[in-house]
Amino acid sequence: MSGAPQLVLASGSPRRRELLARPGIPFAGGPSRGSEIPRAGETPPPRVGGLGRREAREEAARPGGT
């Protein structure tokens, strides 16, 4: 990894990519492959944390991942 921090975007949203690219913010990644459907009784804080960890592991496992 270079000296500059790099943002990992786990999203396929063209709008999010555009918003980062417009000011020249470097980023890597792509859409997450896992389900984002919440489990019964799951509250937002654990849900968001779990999604973030899963997406980070996915990106790290990709060839050239961070």
Number of C-alpha atoms within 10 A of each C-alpha: 8 5 5 7 10 13 13 17 20 20 15 12 11 8 10 11 16 12 11 14 12 8 8 9 13 13 15 14 20 16 13 18 11 10 7 10 7 12 8 6 6 9 10 10 8 10 14 13 11 12 17 14 10 16 22 18 13 19 20 14 11 10 7 10 14 16
